[in-house]
Amino acid sequence: MNPEMDAIYLISPRPHIVDCLLADFERRRYKKCFLLWTALLPTQLRRRIDSSRQAQEQIAGFETLSIDYFPRESHLITFRDPWSFPILYHPACNGLVKDHLQVIAQRITGICVALNEYPRVRYYKPRNPIHEASVLCTHLARFVQEELDAYAQWNQNFPTPVSRPQGILVITDRSMDLMAPLVHDFTYQAMANDLLPIEKPDKTTYKTLLNAGEQNEEEKEMEINENDKIWLEYRHRQMEEVSVKIGEDFRKFMADNPHFADENQQGTSLNAIKDMLAGLPQFQELKSLYSLHMSMAQSCMTIFGDHKLLDLAFVEQCLATGLDIDYKPAKNMAEEVIPLLDSPVIRPSDRLRLILLYIIFREGLIQQDIDRLLAHADLPQREMVVIENLNLLGAKTMKALGEAKLNRESLFPKKIPKIIPADMVQYARFETNMKLMLDDLTKGTLDQATFPYTRPPLDNSEELALQSQASLRSAKPTWARNRMSTVESRQRIIVFMAGGATYSEARACYEISDSKGKDVFLATSHMQTPGTFLTQVSELTADRRRLHLPVDQPQPKAPAYLFKANDPPPPRPMAPPGGRQGLGVPPGGGRLPTSPGAPAPPGKSSGFNNPYDRQSPQPPTAGLGAMSMNSGHGKPISLNSTNGDSHSLEKKDKEKKKRGFFGSKKH
């Protein structure tokens, strides 16, 4: 309780949070309150606040920040919402889909606002779909367009003028590529997340042994993040290269720091010791990181060899691409698949992945053939549910005897590279549909029938500009452009993958960014590894109660103590008799003057049809007015409008006594 102090609330728009907030208003916990919401407040919760008299008297600021997402990497954003997958694809969750898509649309809009982008919206529209969720991207794209339009309507300065071309937002979902979560990817990041026990609820960690064989040997759980330079350098490289290069780099690192490596050296000067002590923390940190990644790489390569993943990858690549090692149509693949299913060293999960790839490749099998494959793989019949559930994502897994093959056309035509590196032929020929889509998009050749606009352009100038790789800024001579201006003028592409994205798809965004001179950002509900994908697909026909969806769980409640009566206020100090008055105490003591009242509560628009309404009250501090949700480009989006006129030092001193703790004027 501090009724003489203003307060800033950074809160999420959930019912029990609003209960807590209204309890504070009821008790008059603070003098004035500035509310900063992490996401858009639902209408029913907004009404509760607007109808509260105490809220009207105490709210001095109301702002929606739209930051309900989690940047995971420089070009990767997740919502940490694995429940999105069953909500979108589980038949028993159909009643939840509309509201869930609305929430996703608001989060995507928040990302666009943070990037200062009002993009053109395109979406994935499957050709000849056979699954109910085929309209998912169509509806989500429409919701996103509506949210972007609403935000722009009530924020006339969005987006602020910049030199780069208008961005593009592409809405896709997991059904666009069912091969990507099943194929073994042997780049470092994808392979480590597939094979190793990496923990990643809120952060990515791996338990490893540091200083092995030394006195200070310890087992430590280490975090893997963007601050790890070794991880950033190697995560998108092939594991074969990583396993060799990382050892060479570590030996070079130790050779460059012999004074740290040799603990028994004698005759070191005082200056050298001083330099050693200054650099010791950095040395130990980098040594630990090298130890971590050498351990992870070695573990990956051990599994790779012990479980015949190279042999498995050769067959997977043929099934996923539909082409053999000579880039000719793959034939008689059953003869390659059966021996691997019979092999005892192939892990059960890998056998199931191989069966799924083969079924998708064949566009469905009769029940008897599927039973034979499961028998060869020595897998229980309950795994049949995974095969059947793939139909909910658009696959054709089963067919009747004599039923004709669908012969569905590939989403993107098969491309034969002009030069094929020898080491990539066997296990790295497959390219995700994400990469192929981005490649066509940057060339201006992406099919508008399969990836239509929510608002078709009036002309094809955008595609022509991309095809010619020319723009107004390209006419500027090279010598007149610095590196920063080039980066700032790069067009941005935002891809949202509903239902979870894979690490191979995340890598594709980085690769297209580097090769095409674009900034490609991937946003998704959560990251899918092969293991999580198989688990979530297997649960698509489970009883909804087994899914433990947050919406089906008991909702959190505000703690009871918030609703208890206030303690009696402490006695106010009396003013010194006949002397100087205390700060803010009127002559003769007594009570402080009360405020004539706060402005009407924000968002009091008729009909509540203004979801992004913004007030312009005096902010709690001038510093908040300069907060920016941009990535350093363009004019910052201020929380509330301010008139930052400069004052002289003398005038500031006179005004000081007229202002409250946070700088707001008293009346």
C-alpha positions, 0 to 999 in steps of 0.5 A: 500500500502506498496511496501517495505513489504512482504505479506502472503495471506491466500485465498480461490480459488474463481474467485473474490478472484483471481481478487483481487489478480491480482489487488494487483499484478497490483498495486504492493501493496507489495514487495513479496507475499506468497500465501497460498490457503485453497483448490486446485486452479482450472486450469483456475484460475491457468492459469490466475495467471501464465500468469500475468507478475506482478504475475511472478515478485511478487510471492515468494511462492505458497502453497495449504493447503487443509483445506477447511473443518470445524472440528465440534467435535473431531471425526466429520468434516463437509463441511457446505454445505447443498446444496450438498444434492440437487446437488447430488439427484435433477434431475435438478442438474445432470449437476452439479454433476461431478464438485461437486464430484470433489470438495468433493474428494479434501476436503476428500483428505485434511482431509486425508492429515491432518491426515497423512493417505493414506488409502485404499478406499472402497465404498458403492455399493447398491444391486439391486439399483432402483435409478439413484444416486446409482452410486454416491459412485462409482464415488466419490470413484474413484475421491478420489483415483485419488486425493490421488494418485496425492497428493502422487505422488508430495509429496514423504514424504506423508504419513510420517512413523508411527507405526499404521496400514494403515487407511481405508476410506469408501465412503457412501451416505444418501441412505445407511440408510433412517431410521436413519433420520426418527426414534426418537433418545432419546440420548441427542444430537440427541434429543435436535437437533430434538426437540429444537430450536437450532441455528447452521449456524456456531456454535451451540447455544441455548437461555436459562434463567439464574439465574431464580428467582434471581436479576441477571436473564437474557436470554442468547444465549449460545454456545454448543461446545467441551469446554463444559465438561457437554455436552461432558459427557452427549451428547451420553447418553439416555435422561432418564439417563441425566434428572436424573443424571444432576440434581444430579451432579448439587446439588453435585456441589453446595454442594461442593461450599457452599461459592459461593452458600451462598451469605449472609454468614458472618465472612469469612476470608480474605484468604477465600474471596481471594480464592473465588474471584479467583474461582468465574469466573469458578464457574459462568461459570460452574453454567451457563452450568449446568443451560443451560443443565438442561433447555434443558433436561427439555424442551426435557422431556416436549415435550417427555411427551406432544406429546406421543413420547414413544408410537410413539417410540415403533412403530418406533422401530418395523418398523425400525428393522422389529422386534417386542419387542420379536425380532420376525418379526413385523406383523399387524403394520397398527393396531399400526400405525393408532391410532397414526396417529389419535391422536391429540397430535402427532405433524404433522411432527411426523405423516409424519415421521411415515407414511414414516417409514411404507411405507419403511417397507412395501416396497411401498403401492398403491396410495389409501392406502397412501391417507388413511394414509394422511387422518388419519394423517390429513396431506395436500395432498402436503405432497405426494411429500415427499413420492414420492421424497424418490424414488430418494434416493432408496426407493420403496414408491409406487406400482401398485395393485397386484404388487409383493413385492420386498423383498429386503434383509436387508443391514445387517442381523438382530442381536438378542442381548444375553442380552437385557436391559429392558429400551432399548427394547421399544425405543432403539433397532434400530441401524444405518447401519453406526454402523453395517457397522463399526462393520463388518469393524473392525471385517474384515467381511464387505462384499466386494461385497457391500463395494468393494475396489477401488483397491482390495487387493492382499490377505486377510491379512488385513481381517485376521488380523482384525478377529484375532485381532492380529498385530505385536504391540500386541506382545509387553508386556503390561508393555512395552507400555504406554498409548500414544503409544497405542493411536498413534498405533490405526488404523484410519477409515474415513467415508464420508457420502454424502448427510448429516449424522445424530447425531445417526450416529456420535454417532456410530463412537464414540461408535465403537472407544471406543469399538473396539480400533479404531479412527473413524472419520465421515466427511459429507457435513452437519448434517441432523436432521429429520426436515432438512431431510424432508425439503430437500427431499420435495425440490427434485422436486421443481423448481431449482430456488427455491433451491437458490444454490450458483452456481445459484446466482450472483457471488461476484465481486472484489471491484472497488476501487482495480482497481483504480490508486495508490496514488502518493508515499510519498517522500523518506527521504534523507540520513544524509549528510556525516553521518551514513546512514539510515537502508537500504539506500545506500550512497548518498541517492537515490532509494533502489536497486531493486530485480533482480527478483522473481523466475518463478511463481510456478505451471508452469509445462507443460500442467498443469498436476500437481495439487499439485505442490510445490515450494521450495522458501525461506519461509517468516519466519522460523516459517512457515516451522514448521507448521503442518497439522497433529494431532500431529503424525509423521513428520509435513508437511512443507509449503516449504522445508528449510535448518535449519542449526544452526548459531552462534550468531555473524554470525546471527548478520552479516546476519541480515542486508542482510535480509529483514523484513521476513528473505528472503535474498536480492540480 
